[in-house]
Amino acid sequence: MSSAGAHAREIPAIACSRVARRIAKELLNVDAVVLMRESGARGRRFLLSFPGKAAQRLEEFAARPHRRMGAVERRGYLAGIFLAAGTLTPPKSGYLLELRLARPQVASEAMRILRRFGLAPQRRLRREYSVVYLQGADQIAEVLSLFGAAEARLALEDARSVRSVRGAVNRLVNAESANVEKSVRASVAQSALIREFAAREGLESLPEKLREAAQARLQFPEASLEELGAHLGLTKAGAYYRLTRVMKIANAARRSRSGPYA
């Protein structure tokens, strides 16, 4: 949106507006101002406001044909387009950089330049705008480097690292929870079979060491093998071995009858 002597870009998150502000300062030496406003159901939105002369420079720059540009000029051209018409989605919502351009020829030029830098931009229409966009943290980090926004890239990499660590921790927690649940189900099933065997055959029929293991399982039906082994003065492997033998005896006794125990 524009007003007399100033130009403002609406951006969906304060972190993204700070990235754009850094680019403006590093490339154009322009001190943009970040403003906040409420936007109904969409929540808070942030405006990046540029002084009038900077706004005019950005719009004139984006409108020029730039077929004969060196690498430095191409970088500056992309940075100018981003400042004038770009948005960067926060990492927690997915990595997405968009350039919403009113002129199709500018969108085509942006696509051409991005491809020359080895990137894979995509394009779609949104109302009257041509939207050029990049997805993925690697591509967006590369674009920020092209802009010369080193601090912005570091901020993105930091956020990416935090997200990666959180994902790894969540996966480990989920795996551990699944293992615990599986262990508890197996322990409860063991306890049920041992109770059944005790009612029909009596635990006294078992050898002493196996009887102790069976009694420990009945006493601690949800304990892990490691916890059960500690109670019996055994290793986890020792507890597993003894309980396995108890289960074999109990299952053999069950199969010797025509049906389940009453």
C-alpha positions as CSV (number, residue, x, y, z in Angstrom):
1,M,0.0,0.0,0.0
2,S,1.2,3.5,-0.7
3,S,0.7,7.0,0.7
4,A,2.1,10.4,-0.1
5,G,5.9,10.2,0.3
6,A,6.0,6.7,1.6
7,H,5.6,3.1,0.5
8,A,4.6,0.1,2.7
9,R,4.6,-3.7,2.2
10,E,2.3,-5.9,4.3
11,I,4.2,-9.0,5.7
12,P,2.6,-11.9,7.7
13,A,5.2,-12.2,10.5
14,I,7.5,-9.9,12.4
15,A,10.5,-12.2,11.7
16,C,9.9,-11.9,8.0
17,S,9.6,-8.1,8.2
18,R,12.9,-8.0,10.0
19,V,14.5,-10.0,7.2
20,A,13.3,-7.5,4.6
21,R,14.4,-4.6,6.8
22,R,17.9,-6.0,7.0
23,I,18.0,-6.4,3.2
24,A,16.9,-2.8,2.7
25,K,19.6,-1.6,5.1
26,E,22.4,-3.7,3.8
27,L,21.7,-3.1,0.0
28,L,20.1,0.3,-0.2
29,N,21.2,1.9,3.1
30,V,17.5,2.6,3.7
31,D,16.1,2.6,7.2
32,A,12.7,1.0,6.8
33,V,10.2,1.1,9.6
34,V,8.2,-1.9,10.9
35,L,4.6,-1.1,11.9
36,M,2.1,-3.5,13.4
37,R,-1.7,-3.6,12.8
38,E,-4.5,-6.0,13.5
39,S,-6.0,-7.9,10.5
40,G,-9.2,-9.5,11.8
41,A,-9.2,-13.3,11.5
42,R,-5.8,-13.3,9.9
43,G,-4.3,-12.1,13.2
44,R,-1.5,-9.5,13.4
45,R,0.1,-8.2,10.2
46,F,3.3,-6.1,9.9
47,L,4.0,-3.3,7.6
48,L,7.4,-2.5,6.3
49,S,7.3,1.2,5.5
50,F,9.9,2.9,3.2
51,P,10.7,6.6,2.8
52,G,9.2,8.2,-0.3
53,K,12.5,8.3,-2.3
54,A,13.3,4.7,-1.6
55,A,9.8,3.6,-2.6
56,Q,10.1,5.5,-5.9
57,R,13.6,4.0,-6.6
58,L,12.2,0.5,-6.0
59,E,9.2,0.8,-8.3
60,E,11.3,2.4,-11.1
61,F,13.9,-0.3,-10.7
62,A,11.4,-3.1,-11.0
63,A,9.8,-1.6,-14.1
64,R,13.1,-1.4,-16.2
65,P,14.2,-4.0,-18.7
66,H,17.3,-5.7,-17.4
67,R,18.5,-8.0,-20.2
68,R,22.1,-6.9,-20.0
69,M,23.0,-7.3,-16.4
70,G,26.1,-8.7,-14.7
71,A,25.9,-10.9,-11.6
72,V,25.9,-8.0,-9.2
73,E,23.2,-6.2,-11.1
74,R,21.1,-9.3,-11.2
75,R,21.4,-9.7,-7.4
76,G,20.4,-6.1,-6.9
77,Y,17.5,-6.5,-9.2
78,L,16.1,-9.5,-7.3
79,A,16.7,-7.7,-4.0
80,G,14.8,-4.7,-5.2
81,I,11.9,-6.8,-6.4
82,F,11.8,-8.6,-3.1
83,L,11.7,-5.3,-1.2
84,A,9.0,-4.0,-3.4
85,A,6.8,-7.1,-3.8
86,G,8.1,-10.0,-1.7
87,T,7.1,-12.0,1.3
88,L,8.9,-14.6,3.3
89,T,6.8,-17.2,5.2
90,P,8.1,-18.0,8.7
91,P,9.8,-21.4,9.0
92,K,7.2,-22.8,11.4
93,S,4.6,-22.5,8.6
94,G,6.9,-23.9,5.8
95,Y,9.7,-22.3,3.8
96,L,8.1,-20.1,1.1
97,L,9.4,-17.0,-0.6
98,E,6.9,-15.2,-2.9
99,L,7.2,-12.2,-5.3
100,R,3.7,-10.9,-6.1
101,L,4.2,-8.9,-9.3
102,A,1.6,-6.8,-11.2
103,R,3.7,-6.8,-14.4
104,P,4.0,-10.2,-16.2
105,Q,7.2,-9.1,-17.9
106,V,8.8,-8.4,-14.5
107,A,7.7,-11.9,-13.4
108,S,9.3,-13.4,-16.5
109,E,12.5,-11.5,-15.9
110,A,12.6,-12.6,-12.2
111,M,12.1,-16.2,-13.3
112,R,14.9,-15.9,-15.8
113,I,17.4,-14.5,-13.4
114,L,16.6,-17.0,-10.6
115,R,17.1,-19.8,-13.1
116,R,20.5,-18.4,-14.1
117,F,21.5,-18.6,-10.4
118,G,20.6,-22.4,-10.4
119,L,17.3,-22.0,-8.6
120,A,14.0,-23.6,-9.5
121,P,11.3,-20.9,-9.3
122,Q,7.7,-21.6,-10.0
123,R,4.9,-19.2,-11.2
124,R,1.2,-19.0,-10.7
125,L,-1.6,-16.4,-11.1
126,R,-3.3,-15.0,-8.1
127,R,-6.1,-12.6,-9.1
128,E,-4.4,-9.9,-11.2
129,Y,-0.9,-10.7,-10.0
130,S,1.8,-13.0,-11.3
131,V,3.3,-14.8,-8.3
132,V,6.9,-16.1,-8.6
133,Y,7.8,-18.3,-5.7
134,L,10.5,-20.6,-4.3
135,Q,10.0,-23.4,-1.8
136,G,12.4,-25.2,0.5
137,A,14.9,-23.9,3.0
138,D,17.9,-24.5,0.8
139,Q,16.6,-22.4,-2.1
140,I,15.5,-19.6,0.2
141,A,18.8,-19.5,2.0
142,E,20.6,-19.3,-1.4
143,V,18.3,-16.4,-2.4
144,L,19.1,-14.5,0.8
145,S,22.8,-15.0,0.0
146,L,22.2,-13.6,-3.4
147,F,20.6,-10.5,-1.8
148,G,23.7,-10.1,0.3
149,A,21.6,-10.5,3.4
150,A,24.1,-12.5,5.4
151,E,22.5,-11.9,8.8
152,A,19.1,-12.9,7.4
153,R,20.5,-16.1,6.1
154,L,22.1,-16.9,9.5
155,A,18.7,-16.2,11.2
156,L,17.0,-18.6,8.8
157,E,19.7,-21.3,9.3
158,D,19.3,-20.9,13.1
159,A,15.5,-21.3,12.9
160,R,16.0,-24.3,10.6
161,S,18.4,-25.9,13.0
162,V,16.0,-25.5,15.9
163,R,13.2,-26.9,13.9
164,S,15.4,-29.9,12.9
165,V,16.4,-30.6,16.5
166,R,12.8,-30.4,17.7
167,G,11.7,-32.8,15.0
168,A,14.5,-35.3,15.9
169,V,13.5,-35.0,19.6
170,N,9.8,-35.6,18.8
171,R,10.6,-38.6,16.7
172,L,12.8,-40.1,19.5
173,V,10.0,-39.4,22.1
174,N,7.4,-41.0,19.9
175,A,9.6,-44.0,19.3
176,E,10.3,-44.4,23.0
177,S,6.6,-44.0,23.8
178,A,5.7,-46.8,21.3
179,N,8.4,-49.1,22.8
180,V,7.1,-48.5,26.3
181,E,3.5,-49.2,25.2
182,K,4.6,-52.4,23.5
183,S,6.6,-53.5,26.5
184,V,3.6,-52.8,28.9
185,R,1.3,-54.8,26.6
186,A,3.7,-57.8,26.6
187,S,4.1,-57.6,30.4
188,V,0.4,-57.6,31.0
189,A,0.0,-60.6,28.7
190,Q,2.7,-62.4,30.6
191,S,1.0,-61.7,33.9
192,A,-2.4,-63.0,32.6
193,L,-0.8,-66.3,31.4
194,I,1.1,-66.8,34.6
195,R,-2.0,-66.2,36.7
196,E,-3.8,-68.8,34.5
197,F,-1.0,-71.3,35.0
198,A,-0.9,-70.7,38.7
199,A,-4.6,-71.4,39.0
200,R,-4.4,-74.7,37.1
201,E,-0.9,-76.1,37.8
202,G,0.4,-74.0,40.7
203,L,3.6,-72.1,40.7
204,E,5.1,-74.7,43.0
205,S,5.5,-76.9,39.9
206,L,8.1,-74.6,38.5
207,P,11.8,-74.7,39.3
208,E,12.8,-72.3,42.1
209,K,14.4,-69.7,39.9
210,L,11.6,-69.7,37.4
211,R,9.0,-69.5,40.2
212,E,10.7,-66.4,41.5
213,A,10.6,-64.8,38.1
214,A,6.9,-65.7,37.7
215,Q,6.1,-64.3,41.1
216,A,8.0,-61.1,40.4
217,R,6.0,-60.7,37.2
218,L,2.7,-61.1,39.1
219,Q,3.9,-58.6,41.7
220,F,5.0,-56.0,39.1
221,P,2.8,-56.6,36.0
222,E,3.8,-53.4,34.2
223,A,7.5,-53.4,35.0
224,S,10.0,-53.5,32.2
225,L,12.5,-56.4,31.8
226,E,15.2,-54.1,33.1
227,E,13.2,-53.2,36.2
228,L,12.2,-56.8,36.8
229,G,15.8,-57.9,36.4
230,A,16.9,-55.3,39.0
231,H,14.3,-56.7,41.4
232,L,15.6,-60.3,40.9
233,G,19.2,-59.3,41.0
234,L,19.6,-60.2,37.3
235,T,20.5,-58.4,34.1
236,K,17.8,-57.5,31.6
237,A,18.9,-60.5,29.5
238,G,18.7,-62.8,32.5
239,A,15.2,-61.7,33.3
240,Y,14.1,-62.2,29.7
241,Y,15.6,-65.7,29.6
242,R,13.8,-66.9,32.8
243,L,10.4,-65.3,31.8
244,T,10.7,-66.9,28.3
245,R,11.1,-70.3,29.9
246,V,8.1,-69.7,32.2
247,M,6.0,-68.7,29.2
248,K,7.0,-71.8,27.3
249,I,6.0,-74.0,30.2
250,A,2.7,-72.2,30.7
251,N,1.9,-72.3,27.0
252,A,2.7,-76.0,26.8
253,A,0.4,-76.6,29.7
254,R,-2.4,-74.7,28.0
255,R,-2.0,-76.7,24.7
256,S,-2.1,-80.0,26.6
257,R,-5.8,-79.2,27.4
258,S,-8.7,-79.0,25.0
259,G,-9.3,-75.3,25.7
260,P,-8.5,-72.3,27.8
261,Y,-8.4,-72.7,31.6
262,A,-11.7,-72.0,33.3
